[in-house]
């Protein structure tokens, strides 16, 4: 009798332990699935093909996962900053991305070096003091780094 009791107690403890593990695992999966995918794109190139690739990548991720499930930021510095000027060849594509909830930020260090002001730039973009620092901060926050 005592043996059966010990066996039943052991099975109950073991089963409870497995159930607890299963519940914790499912909860973690459900939580991870509900969090948005966070992406930070570096664009430091002034080639329209590179820009179109980056913008296509963002649009494709939004299409697959849903716009509400994606947080995307394009960080622009170096030669790429010229593509954020109001008269840029990719202005309409960047504006469309902004309308789709993509955050586009210009590096103020690069703007200063190239003697650009906010008046020279597209409407709707944001500004950060240093593009590389912005990327590093986003990566610390769990953003996946993408460089097209």
ROLUMDO-426617 format. One record per residue (C-alpha): residue in three letters; residue number from 1; x negated, y, z negated. Coordinates in nm, 3 decimals. Layout:
+------+------+---------+---------+---------+
| resn | resi |       x |       y |       z |
+------+------+---------+---------+---------+
|  ALA |  NUM |       X |       Y |       Z |
...
+------+------+---------+---------+---------+
This chain:
+------+------+---------+---------+---------+
| resn | resi |       x |       y |       z |
+------+------+---------+---------+---------+
|  UNK |    1 |   0.000 |   0.000 |   0.000 |
|  UNK |    2 |  -0.274 |   0.241 |  -0.096 |
|  UNK |    3 |  -0.456 |   0.149 |   0.224 |
|  UNK |    4 |  -0.150 |   0.232 |   0.436 |
|  UNK |    5 |  -0.108 |   0.563 |   0.255 |
|  UNK |    6 |  -0.472 |   0.656 |   0.319 |
|  UNK |    7 |  -0.439 |   0.553 |   0.685 |
|  UNK |    8 |  -0.119 |   0.758 |   0.725 |
|  UNK |    9 |  -0.282 |   1.057 |   0.554 |
|  UNK |   10 |  -0.586 |   1.027 |   0.783 |
|  UNK |   11 |  -0.369 |   1.012 |   1.095 |
|  UNK |   12 |  -0.165 |   1.312 |   0.978 |
|  UNK |   13 |  -0.477 |   1.518 |   0.912 |
|  UNK |   14 |  -0.635 |   1.415 |   1.243 |
|  UNK |   15 |  -0.314 |   1.485 |   1.439 |
|  UNK |   16 |  -0.266 |   1.819 |   1.269 |
|  UNK |   17 |  -0.624 |   1.913 |   1.353 |
|  UNK |   18 |  -0.572 |   1.829 |   1.717 |
|  UNK |   19 |  -0.245 |   2.019 |   1.728 |
|  UNK |   20 |  -0.412 |   2.322 |   1.575 |
|  UNK |   21 |  -0.691 |   2.305 |   1.831 |
|  UNK |   22 |  -0.439 |   2.274 |   2.112 |
|  UNK |   23 |  -0.239 |   2.570 |   1.990 |
|  UNK |   24 |  -0.547 |   2.788 |   1.953 |
|  UNK |   25 |  -0.671 |   2.697 |   2.298 |
|  UNK |   26 |  -0.335 |   2.768 |   2.460 |
|  UNK |   27 |  -0.303 |   3.099 |   2.280 |
|  UNK |   28 |  -0.647 |   3.207 |   2.396 |
|  UNK |   29 |  -0.565 |   3.107 |   2.755 |
|  UNK |   30 |  -0.235 |   3.294 |   2.748 |
|  UNK |   31 |  -0.404 |   3.603 |   2.606 |
|  UNK |   32 |  -0.682 |   3.591 |   2.866 |
|  UNK |   33 |  -0.427 |   3.549 |   3.145 |
|  UNK |   34 |  -0.234 |   3.857 |   3.031 |
|  UNK |   35 |  -0.538 |   4.086 |   3.023 |
|  UNK |   36 |  -0.612 |   4.274 |   3.345 |
|  UNK |   37 |  -0.915 |   4.194 |   3.556 |
|  UNK |   38 |  -1.160 |   4.481 |   3.513 |
|  UNK |   39 |  -1.399 |   4.564 |   3.798 |
|  UNK |   40 |  -1.659 |   4.837 |   3.840 |
|  UNK |   41 |  -1.795 |   4.892 |   4.190 |
|  UNK |   42 |  -2.122 |   5.069 |   4.260 |
|  UNK |   43 |  -2.132 |   5.264 |   4.585 |
|  UNK |   44 |  -2.457 |   5.449 |   4.635 |
|  UNK |   45 |  -2.469 |   5.417 |   5.013 |
|  UNK |   46 |  -2.352 |   5.674 |   5.267 |
|  UNK |   47 |  -2.268 |   5.414 |   5.529 |
|  UNK |   48 |  -1.894 |   5.410 |   5.612 |
|  UNK |   49 |  -1.913 |   5.031 |   5.658 |
|  UNK |   50 |  -2.027 |   4.989 |   5.297 |
|  UNK |   51 |  -1.746 |   5.215 |   5.181 |
|  UNK |   52 |  -1.486 |   5.027 |   5.383 |
|  UNK |   53 |  -1.615 |   4.698 |   5.241 |
|  UNK |   54 |  -1.583 |   4.828 |   4.883 |
|  UNK |   55 |  -1.235 |   4.968 |   4.948 |
|  UNK |   56 |  -1.127 |   4.644 |   5.121 |
|  UNK |   57 |  -1.256 |   4.442 |   4.824 |
|  UNK |   58 |  -1.053 |   4.649 |   4.579 |
|  UNK |   59 |  -0.740 |   4.629 |   4.795 |
|  UNK |   60 |  -0.780 |   4.250 |   4.836 |
|  UNK |   61 |  -0.817 |   4.193 |   4.461 |
|  UNK |   62 |  -0.509 |   4.407 |   4.396 |
|  UNK |   63 |  -0.321 |   4.211 |   4.663 |
|  UNK |   64 |  -0.410 |   3.873 |   4.514 |
|  UNK |   65 |  -0.373 |   3.955 |   4.144 |
|  UNK |   66 |  -0.123 |   4.242 |   4.161 |
|  UNK |   67 |  -0.204 |   4.610 |   4.118 |
|  UNK |   68 |  -0.081 |   4.603 |   3.760 |
|  UNK |   69 |  -0.326 |   4.321 |   3.678 |
|  UNK |   70 |  -0.638 |   4.502 |   3.802 |
|  UNK |   71 |  -0.835 |   4.790 |   3.656 |
|  UNK |   72 |  -1.083 |   4.905 |   3.921 |
|  UNK |   73 |  -1.334 |   5.187 |   3.915 |
|  UNK |   74 |  -1.567 |   5.293 |   4.194 |
|  UNK |   75 |  -1.875 |   5.472 |   4.065 |
|  UNK |   76 |  -2.051 |   5.684 |   4.325 |
|  UNK |   77 |  -2.400 |   5.829 |   4.310 |
|  UNK |   78 |  -2.709 |   5.882 |   4.523 |
|  UNK |   79 |  -2.656 |   5.914 |   4.899 |
|  UNK |   80 |  -2.303 |   5.777 |   4.860 |
|  UNK |   81 |  -2.187 |   6.100 |   4.695 |
|  UNK |   82 |  -2.154 |   6.270 |   5.035 |
|  UNK |   83 |  -1.872 |   6.030 |   5.118 |
|  UNK |   84 |  -1.665 |   6.191 |   4.842 |
|  UNK |   85 |  -1.679 |   6.532 |   5.003 |
|  UNK |   86 |  -1.349 |   6.672 |   5.124 |
|  UNK |   87 |  -1.448 |   6.627 |   5.491 |
|  UNK |   88 |  -1.569 |   6.267 |   5.452 |
|  UNK |   89 |  -1.515 |   6.001 |   5.719 |
|  UNK |   90 |  -1.355 |   5.777 |   5.455 |
|  UNK |   91 |  -1.143 |   6.045 |   5.286 |
|  UNK |   92 |  -0.810 |   5.888 |   5.388 |
|  UNK |   93 |  -0.918 |   5.543 |   5.262 |
|  UNK |   94 |  -1.041 |   5.685 |   4.931 |
|  UNK |   95 |  -0.717 |   5.881 |   4.891 |
|  UNK |   96 |  -0.517 |   5.562 |   4.955 |
|  UNK |   97 |  -0.722 |   5.381 |   4.687 |
|  UNK |   98 |  -0.659 |   5.665 |   4.443 |
|  UNK |   99 |  -0.286 |   5.636 |   4.515 |
|  UNK |  100 |  -0.311 |   5.262 |   4.441 |
|  UNK |  101 |  -0.450 |   5.331 |   4.094 |
|  UNK |  102 |  -0.820 |   5.293 |   4.165 |
|  UNK |  103 |  -1.039 |   5.531 |   3.966 |
|  UNK |  104 |  -1.314 |   5.692 |   4.175 |
|  UNK |  105 |  -1.585 |   5.879 |   3.988 |
|  UNK |  106 |  -1.866 |   6.101 |   4.113 |
|  UNK |  107 |  -2.202 |   6.131 |   3.938 |
|  UNK |  108 |  -2.259 |   6.491 |   3.833 |
|  UNK |  109 |  -2.638 |   6.437 |   3.821 |
|  UNK |  110 |  -2.632 |   6.355 |   4.193 |
|  UNK |  111 |  -2.397 |   6.643 |   4.266 |
|  UNK |  112 |  -2.632 |   6.885 |   4.091 |
|  UNK |  113 |  -2.933 |   6.746 |   4.280 |
|  UNK |  114 |  -2.748 |   6.787 |   4.610 |
|  UNK |  115 |  -2.609 |   7.129 |   4.516 |
|  UNK |  116 |  -2.250 |   7.010 |   4.538 |
|  UNK |  117 |  -1.968 |   7.154 |   4.331 |
|  UNK |  118 |  -1.627 |   7.014 |   4.248 |
|  UNK |  119 |  -1.484 |   7.249 |   4.511 |
|  UNK |  120 |  -1.680 |   7.052 |   4.773 |
|  UNK |  121 |  -1.524 |   6.723 |   4.669 |
|  UNK |  122 |  -1.201 |   6.534 |   4.743 |
|  UNK |  123 |  -0.897 |   6.600 |   4.531 |
|  UNK |  124 |  -0.810 |   6.334 |   4.275 |
|  UNK |  125 |  -1.153 |   6.196 |   4.195 |
|  UNK |  126 |  -1.304 |   6.206 |   3.847 |
|  UNK |  127 |  -1.652 |   6.300 |   3.733 |
|  UNK |  128 |  -1.908 |   6.143 |   3.499 |
|  UNK |  129 |  -2.239 |   6.289 |   3.382 |
|  UNK |  130 |  -2.443 |   5.992 |   3.510 |
|  UNK |  131 |  -2.322 |   5.714 |   3.740 |
|  UNK |  132 |  -2.565 |   5.449 |   3.619 |
|  UNK |  133 |  -2.469 |   5.517 |   3.257 |
|  UNK |  134 |  -2.101 |   5.483 |   3.354 |
|  UNK |  135 |  -2.166 |   5.142 |   3.511 |
|  UNK |  136 |  -2.359 |   5.024 |   3.205 |
|  UNK |  137 |  -2.079 |   5.137 |   2.974 |
|  UNK |  138 |  -1.816 |   4.963 |   3.183 |
|  UNK |  139 |  -2.016 |   4.640 |   3.181 |
|  UNK |  140 |  -2.035 |   4.658 |   2.801 |
|  UNK |  141 |  -1.655 |   4.694 |   2.802 |
|  UNK |  142 |  -1.620 |   4.367 |   2.995 |
|  UNK |  143 |  -1.593 |   4.497 |   3.350 |
|  UNK |  144 |  -1.734 |   4.273 |   3.623 |
|  UNK |  145 |  -2.001 |   4.455 |   3.825 |
|  UNK |  146 |  -1.959 |   4.452 |   4.203 |
|  UNK |  147 |  -2.196 |   4.602 |   4.457 |
|  UNK |  148 |  -2.073 |   4.568 |   4.815 |
+------+------+---------+---------+---------+
